[in-house]
Amino acid sequence: MKLYHALLLEDEKATRHLLGKAIKIHPELRLSAAVGSCEEAIIVLKEHQPDILIADLGLPDGHGVKVIAQAKQLYPEIEILVVTMFDDEESVVSALEAGASSYLLKKQAFEELGDAVMSTLRGESAISPEIARHLIKRFKKQDEQHIPQAINPLTSRENEVLRFIAKGYSYDEIAASFSLSTNTVRAHIRNIYRKLAVSSRSEAVFEATHLGFIDLKE
């Protein structure tokens, strides 16, 4: 059984202990480090690559988005799960645009952290219901702007993969649907990120929908 290594960034000691415990008891997860500041997290990230970063946003020495962006710069394929009390649209959008794939509020994370981490590692997105509403509002705003459709740089297969991502399919499910290997699906997704100049699944869906490359209603 493969073990996935997690880096936990949470400044509140009691919360860090509870979240760390939830990671430790999961049979497929190993807690590489648990830190309480942006500075500590960046030091750990520079020393080794975890499979997933679990990050709070409100930290004593800065905003967690800074760490998310740094993690994605160092390791483009790292998965990132935000666990925070911040439920405003600005925080949600900034975290997703920086590279987060999942976003949970702490009240939900205490009970569902292990499952949320594994879902994120499988290429899915764990999103609290309150956060999903912010995303729907953002899509509606984009639709209302009536921006002319740009030239689509994606291949037909990349478009198909992106549609499946938008519908919440995991990498393994997409691979099975197209009779591809999971590594081939990951290669398609890397190409999508490069062509759309994005760094996460959520941001790719935002950008492609915004530009008219995919239609979430299909």
Solvent accessible surface area in square Angstrom, and as a share of the most:
residue,aa,sasa,rsa
1,M,170,0.76
2,K,128,0.54
3,L,60,0.30
4,Y,47,0.18
5,H,65,0.29
6,A,0,0.00
7,L,0,0.00
8,L,1,0.00
9,L,1,0.00
10,E,1,0.01
11,D,56,0.29
12,E,99,0.44
13,K,156,0.66
14,A,67,0.52
15,T,9,0.05
16,R,55,0.20
17,H,126,0.56
18,L,94,0.47
19,L,1,0.01
20,G,4,0.03
21,K,113,0.48
22,A,22,0.17
23,I,0,0.00
24,K,135,0.57
25,I,127,0.65
26,H,34,0.15
27,P,89,0.56
28,E,54,0.24
29,L,8,0.04
30,R,125,0.46
31,L,34,0.17
32,S,42,0.27
33,A,25,0.19
34,A,44,0.34
35,V,16,0.09
36,G,14,0.14
37,S,19,0.12
38,C,1,0.01
39,E,117,0.53
40,E,79,0.36
41,A,0,0.00
42,I,31,0.16
43,I,90,0.46
44,V,18,0.11
45,L,0,0.00
46,K,131,0.55
47,E,129,0.58
48,H,72,0.32
49,Q,94,0.42
50,P,1,0.00
51,D,46,0.24
52,I,0,0.00
53,L,0,0.00
54,I,0,0.00
55,A,1,0.00
56,D,8,0.04
57,L,0,0.00
58,G,30,0.29
59,L,18,0.09
60,P,101,0.63
61,D,63,0.32
62,G,32,0.31
63,H,75,0.33
64,G,0,0.00
65,V,30,0.17
66,K,102,0.43
67,V,0,0.00
68,I,0,0.00
69,A,46,0.35
70,Q,45,0.20
71,A,0,0.00
72,K,20,0.08
73,Q,142,0.63
74,L,64,0.32
75,Y,39,0.15
76,P,89,0.56
77,E,90,0.40
78,I,1,0.01
79,E,15,0.07
80,I,0,0.00
81,L,0,0.00
82,V,0,0.00
83,V,2,0.01
84,T,1,0.00
85,M,148,0.66
86,F,80,0.33
87,D,70,0.36
88,D,65,0.34
89,E,37,0.17
90,E,139,0.63
91,S,10,0.06
92,V,0,0.00
93,V,15,0.09
94,S,38,0.24
95,A,0,0.00
96,L,0,0.00
97,E,73,0.33
98,A,17,0.13
99,G,0,0.00
100,A,0,0.00
101,S,2,0.01
102,S,0,0.00
103,Y,0,0.00
104,L,2,0.01
105,L,10,0.05
106,K,22,0.09
107,K,145,0.61
108,Q,41,0.18
109,A,0,0.00
110,F,86,0.36
111,E,152,0.68
112,E,75,0.34
113,L,2,0.01
114,G,12,0.11
115,D,102,0.53
116,A,7,0.05
117,V,0,0.00
118,M,16,0.07
119,S,21,0.13
120,T,0,0.00
121,L,18,0.09
122,R,110,0.40
123,G,2,0.02
124,E,42,0.19
125,S,52,0.33
126,A,15,0.12
127,I,44,0.23
128,S,1,0.01
129,P,83,0.52
130,E,49,0.22
131,I,0,0.00
132,A,35,0.28
133,R,141,0.52
134,H,34,0.15
135,L,26,0.13
136,I,94,0.48
137,K,98,0.42
138,R,58,0.21
139,F,33,0.14
140,K,121,0.51
141,K,103,0.44
142,Q,21,0.09
143,D,79,0.41
144,E,125,0.56
145,Q,104,0.46
146,H,155,0.69
147,I,73,0.37
148,P,113,0.71
149,Q,127,0.57
150,A,45,0.35
151,I,164,0.83
152,N,49,0.25
153,P,60,0.38
154,L,14,0.07
155,T,68,0.39
156,S,87,0.56
157,R,83,0.30
158,E,5,0.02
159,N,16,0.08
160,E,60,0.27
161,V,0,0.00
162,L,0,0.00
163,R,73,0.27
164,F,47,0.20
165,I,16,0.08
166,A,31,0.24
167,K,121,0.51
168,G,45,0.44
169,Y,81,0.31
170,S,5,0.03
171,Y,11,0.04
172,D,84,0.44
173,E,85,0.38
174,I,0,0.00
175,A,6,0.05
176,A,82,0.63
177,S,61,0.39
178,F,41,0.17
179,S,104,0.67
180,L,50,0.25
181,S,60,0.39
182,T,43,0.25
183,N,113,0.58
184,T,51,0.30
185,V,0,0.00
186,R,72,0.26
187,A,36,0.28
188,H,36,0.16
189,I,6,0.03
190,R,112,0.41
191,N,50,0.26
192,I,1,0.00
193,Y,35,0.13
194,R,162,0.59
195,K,63,0.27
196,L,14,0.07
197,A,92,0.71
198,V,18,0.10
199,S,34,0.22
200,S,0,0.00
201,R,6,0.02
202,S,17,0.11
203,E,29,0.13
204,A,0,0.00
205,V,15,0.09
206,F,10,0.04
207,E,56,0.25
208,A,0,0.00
209,T,21,0.12
210,H,50,0.22
211,L,38,0.19
212,G,35,0.34
213,F,15,0.06
214,I,9,0.05
215,D,67,0.35
216,L,76,0.38
217,K,180,0.76
218,E,122,0.55
